[in-house]
Amino acid sequence: MTNTAKTPLVHITRRKNIAWYRAWIVRIIAVILALILCGIITTFVVHINPIEVYKTMISGNFGTARKVWFMGQDLATLLIISLALAPAFRMRFWNLGGDGQALMGCFGASAVMILCSGSMPNWLLLIVMFAAAIFCGMLWAFVPAFFKARWNTNETLFTLMMNYLATQLIAFFVVVWENPKGSSKIGIINQRTQLGWLPDIGGNKYILIIIVAVVLAVAMFIYMRYSKHGYEIAVVGESEPTARYVGIKVRKVIIRTMLLSGAICGLAGFMMVASTNHTLTTTLVGGRGFTGVMVAWLAKFNPFFMIITSFILVFLGRGASEISTMFGFNDSFGSILTGIILFFIIGCEFFLNYELHFRKSAKKEVA
Amino acid sequence: MKGIKKILALVFVAVFAVGMLAACGGGNGGDAAPAGSGGAAAPAGDFKAGLICLHDENSTYDLNFINAFKEACEDMGLVEGESYFIKTNKGENEEAYQAACELVDQGCNVIFADSFGHEDYILQAAMENPDVQFCHATGTKAHTELVENYHNAFASIYEGRYLAGVAAGMKLNEMIESGKITADQAVMGYVGAYPYAEVKSGYTSFYLGAKSVCPTVTMQVTFTNSWYDETLEKTGAQTLIDKGCVLISQHADSMGAPTACEAAGVPNVSYNGSTVQACPNTFIVSSRIDWAPYFKYAMQSTLDGTKIDYDWVGTIDTGSVVLTEVNEAAAAPGTVDAIEAAKADLVAGNIHVFDTANFTVGGQTLTSYQADVDDMGDFQPETEVIENGIFMESYYRSAPYFDIDIDGITILGDVQ
């Protein structure tokens, strides 16, 4: 079809398949280019040796054993929320409500912790906290899923709105449960008694959430790859009419998948309250519900690749924070570097999905 | 396939070219880097200090801490990034705990945190790292938790607020005398962060300072429920101005209220530091806590191995409670002298900010008040704080506990 038209210098076609090793070569090149651009900016704008900056980024993540644990803990939290989002996005259900669903998980767990501590044995308290967190997370996912399945409402807006509802609800309860009075903060719940705190494993208080995240990643991989549910999710995502044609109950799949999504977000909330933070604030989830979208998409919903993508994001975040501490900047400089690197990483996806054809070879390449 | 190879080749050429550039640039940076280090005299041993901030220098509150910390550290011969560290934008959650632990790992001997909500997380870190001193500004728990290496500090900032209030009163008097307003229209507005003791004590002392020179003054207060929300603070100040307030002060950390005042041409008494540069026509004076004396005290004590107070209160005498320079362009004539006179009286003990003779509650003079000084999470007031007709603020613990709504101050509720 290009026979008659004048061939442009470059034209773009959709790439069919790219070998996985080629894809990773492109990604690595993108990261290298990003680091070089960051280096130039660092050298000419703030007059610091970029090698020192990169070293600081690495030491911010791996400098001490404790930093590695913190990094692992942050990574695990982000990964759990990303894993929760993956099945929904695979189904092309734009669940932007991860923040709200995880916050509601935090809410459920901390509500039980504040109201029921001391009235039941600790193991039972933990179970009730767990159940409450899962329930609240599922509830926040069920509402938009039900409306979508029933009346085909726009899930992007709906899930986004649910985030604000969750934030406001928690803002209200933070004032109800505030300590001390008038301060609008709850602080660490049961700091002295440690009721409703998940136990340390072998004296290590960071490892539990990491184990949970890894187990969940494996389970999610199996669920998405080998289960009937996983197959149904993929078909609904590819084409709803096809799904309907082969006899998949699309409504049921949507609601079921979102309930799963919400439940895992609730689990993330439970882990944040019972294992890592022991408090409730409106900013506890800190936008991970949105960062998780990026983690899931970049990894093409493969749970094991999601470990890598969430690592990159956590690494950049912690590295940026270390830069600001060690060089006496505020967080903005680190954010600029992080932004550049992410721009390249996301931008290179273009080259993975599309092929550029230069004039001479153009005709042969169109396949 | 050919296309891909071509692109790859192009990319590699680009990488190489840019790489060369970066390498050259890197060289320049490398030369510059060592110049900064090794300049200042090293203090005894390898003493290190760290500060954890809720926001960064864009917040007037955090900037006040950061400046004081840098001053104190440099006085001790410490160097930023080598022997003192500042961690900014650490939330009131696990982040604060992580930041404290990382500072421990960096070898800090003493670690400070600046936000009220950091307390539980710093306390947690203190319990786990008994060899490091943790000093938390504005907190309330050290004197009841009695963890050896955990300390609170505050300053009798109500005295500074009172003096700033005197300047506000002088301005109101000037407006009344010039016929701009009647005596009844001497209404001040106040944008507060949260409705709890630290803020209430602050605006009440400010009001009492103004009342000491302008007896007909009244005040309206609105809350933002955030320490830093520029839009809300601006809206809050504007609302108060629209309601007829002729002078504004605030206890929140952004430039929202001062800039709203400058735009409306309404005089402003600031907090945490001078805002004269952004508000040359309306800024009168600002009170602030100078944390440098405390930082020096805590660092020196740590270095000497002596005990740091569980609960330290800075005063005018220790240099912790200070006022910025008065902006003559906006202030009433004689303000500087009036402040100096009131300050001398406060230091000499001739006047007391919370003298129960100076205010009433529901038309009555207070004779007894139980405050929740020991913050055990029970919300139970347990300490009698009125002695000889004076409310003893920052006496039983450093953090304020004056949380009474007095006559003359109307609370409007939250900024909408």
Interface residues (C-beta under 8 A of the other chain):
Chain A: R22 I25 I29 I32 L33 I36 L37 G39 I40 T42 T43 F44 H47 I48 N49 P50 I51 E52 G63 T64 R66 K67 F70 N179 P180 K181 G182 S183 S184 K185 G187 I188 Q191 T276 N277 T279 T281 T283 L284 G286 S321 S324 T325 M326 F327 G328 N330 D331 F351 E355 L356 H357 F358 S361 K364 E365
Chain B: K2 G3 I4 K6 I7 L8 V11 A14 V15 V18 G19 L21 A22 G25 G26 N28 G29 G30 A32 A33 D56 E57 N58 E80 G81 F85 I86 K87 T88 N89 G91 E92 N93 E94 Q98 C101 E102 D105 F116 G117 E119 D120 Y121 L123 Q124 T140 Y194 P195 Y196 A197 K200 N225 D372 D375 G377 F379 D403
